[in-house]
Amino acid sequence: MFKKSTIISLCIFFILMFLTPIVKNNTRIIEKNIYKLNREILVLEKQLIESKIDFIYLSSPERLRENLSKSEKKEYRSFDYSRIFLSTEDFLHHSSQETKKLKRKN
């Protein structure tokens, strides 16, 4: 009745028809996850830029003098040199090292 090659062809066709929607749905899910992660990255980059601006503004010598003159306390303690960061990159590098140390302890 049917030839062997026709039966094999039909089987392959039906298998592929079944697998195609599965692959399509999986790729759609992956694309949604990529989109969400890209949005999160954009938000974090914006926050980083804002924090850099805050860091530069708040760490300027004029701003520090102004804050000291406005403060009601006449005495203040300075930070250890190890707690003063010259740039945001130094701070991020230091905080990443601290995070690695904490992960090793846990």
C-alpha positions as CSV (number, residue, x, y, z in Angstrom):
1,M,0.0,0.0,0.0
2,F,2.3,2.7,1.2
3,K,5.9,2.7,0.4
4,K,8.5,2.6,3.1
5,S,10.0,6.0,2.1
6,T,6.6,7.7,2.2
7,I,6.0,6.4,5.8
8,I,9.4,7.6,6.9
9,S,8.8,11.0,5.3
10,L,5.5,11.4,7.0
11,C,6.9,10.4,10.4
12,I,9.7,12.9,10.1
13,F,7.3,15.6,9.0
14,F,5.0,15.0,12.0
15,I,8.0,15.0,14.4
16,L,9.2,18.3,13.0
17,M,5.7,19.7,13.2
18,F,5.6,18.8,16.8
19,L,9.0,20.2,17.7
20,T,8.7,23.5,15.9
21,P,6.2,25.1,18.3
22,I,8.3,23.9,21.3
23,V,11.4,25.5,20.0
24,K,9.5,28.7,19.0
25,N,8.0,29.1,22.5
26,N,11.4,28.5,24.1
27,T,13.1,31.2,22.0
28,R,10.2,33.6,22.8
29,I,10.8,33.0,26.6
30,I,14.5,33.5,26.1
31,E,13.9,36.8,24.2
32,K,11.6,38.1,27.0
33,N,14.3,37.3,29.6
34,I,16.9,39.1,27.5
35,Y,14.7,42.1,27.2
36,K,14.1,42.2,31.0
37,L,17.8,41.9,31.7
38,N,18.6,44.7,29.2
39,R,16.1,47.0,31.0
40,E,17.6,46.2,34.3
41,I,21.1,46.9,33.0
42,L,19.9,50.3,31.7
43,V,18.4,51.2,35.0
44,L,21.6,50.1,36.9
45,E,23.8,52.1,34.5
46,K,21.7,55.2,35.0
47,Q,22.0,54.7,38.8
48,L,25.7,54.3,38.5
49,I,26.0,57.5,36.5
50,E,23.9,59.4,39.1
51,S,26.0,58.0,41.9
52,K,29.2,59.1,40.2
53,I,27.8,62.6,39.8
54,D,26.8,62.6,43.5
55,F,30.2,61.3,44.5
56,I,32.0,64.1,42.5
57,Y,29.7,66.8,43.9
58,L,29.8,65.6,47.5
59,S,33.5,65.0,47.6
60,S,34.6,68.3,46.2
61,P,36.6,70.3,48.7
62,E,34.3,73.4,48.5
63,R,31.3,71.2,49.3
64,L,33.2,69.6,52.2
65,R,34.2,72.9,53.7
66,E,30.6,74.2,53.4
67,N,29.2,71.2,55.1
68,L,31.8,71.5,57.9
69,S,31.0,75.1,58.4
70,K,27.2,74.4,58.6
71,S,27.5,71.5,60.9
72,E,26.7,72.2,64.5
73,K,29.4,70.0,65.8
74,K,32.7,71.7,66.2
75,E,34.6,68.5,66.3
76,Y,34.8,66.0,63.6
77,R,36.8,62.9,63.1
78,S,38.4,62.2,59.8
79,F,38.3,58.8,58.0
80,D,41.1,56.5,57.9
81,Y,43.0,56.8,54.7
82,S,41.9,53.3,53.7
83,R,38.2,54.5,53.7
84,I,38.8,57.4,51.3
85,F,38.5,56.5,47.6
86,L,39.9,58.7,44.9
87,S,37.5,57.6,42.3
88,T,34.4,55.6,41.8
89,E,36.4,52.8,40.1
90,D,38.5,52.5,43.2
91,F,35.4,52.2,45.4
92,L,33.9,49.6,43.1
93,H,37.1,47.6,43.0
94,H,37.3,47.7,46.8
95,S,33.7,46.7,47.2
96,S,34.0,43.8,44.8
97,Q,37.0,42.5,46.8
98,E,35.0,42.8,50.0
99,T,32.2,40.9,48.4
100,K,34.6,38.1,47.3
101,K,35.9,37.9,50.9
102,L,32.4,37.6,52.3
103,K,31.5,34.9,49.8
104,R,34.6,32.9,50.8
105,K,33.7,33.1,54.4
106,N,30.2,31.8,53.8
